[in-house]
Amino acid sequence: MKKWHKIISRCFLFLFLCILCLMLIHVRSWAQSGDAPQLFLEANQAYEKGDYQTAANLYEKILNNGIQSGMILYNLGNCYTRLGQTGKALLSYRRAERLIPRDSDLKFNLGYILDQRKDKIESKNRIPFARVFFFWYYWLSLKELLIVFIVAHCLLWLAAIILLFKPIALLRWVRILSLCLFLIFGASFGMKAYIQEAIDQGVVVVAEATVRSGNGPHHSALFVLHEGAEFSISEEARGCMKIRLADGKIGWIASTAIQII
């Protein structure tokens, strides 16, 4: 009996340490940021005074120091919204969305910016009701998907180990449930990580940009994109990016006219 309790306690300890390590990664980024708290305070004060450009510069400085904060990105997006820079506002909101996907204020402001765009590009590959059937994929951030994946993995092994010593019917259901969560959230984490890390997404941040048939100004113009247009990037050459729009259009655009999410 004592040996059984020791095994259970060690499994729970391992689970706790995994979650603690993930939390420490987030805290460590702030601890290494130096003057980030002071810059954050100054940026907030500048925003309250209506000096949105100064506030934006300060938020950018914090982010350039390696801080990954959805709230700072959200505040930066608000600054650019006030400055009328739709492209940079959308860029900041999209980056914030990856970290705080359930924030209601972010969703509202993002919707407002999307409505301000000149280019209305409809996706050909849009799957109806995908956000309903796979709600957890959109509802959780990449880090949160990883945490659930790790917890499900630990619960799976914990239930399996206990069942070796004591066949409890309830634990069999726990093992089945944790296995399902392990597979679902593992696949969701892998897909989201691939989309965010392997497939570059970009936003037009200038008022107007010409998309051409090749990577240079001597190639023929295909169409024009305006500030806030979004696309995926497949290739880079000679200061240009090969992009694909949601409606299937392909072309090359100057790297100086865009920023990567």
Buried (B, 14 or more C-beta within 10 A) or exposed (E): EEEEEEBBEEBEEEBEEBEEEBEEEEEEBBEEBEEBEEBBEBBBEBBEEEBBEBBBBBBBBBBEBEBBBBBBBBBBBBBBBBBEBBBBBBBBBBBBBBBBBEBEEBBEBBEEBBEEBEBEBEEEEEEEEEEEEBEEBBEBBBBBBBBBBBBBBBBBBBBBBBBEEEEEEEBEEBBEBBBEBBEBBBEBBEEBEEEBEEEBBBBBBBEEBBBBEBBEEEBEEBEEBBBBBBBBBEEEEEEBBBBBBBEEBEBBBBBEBBBEB
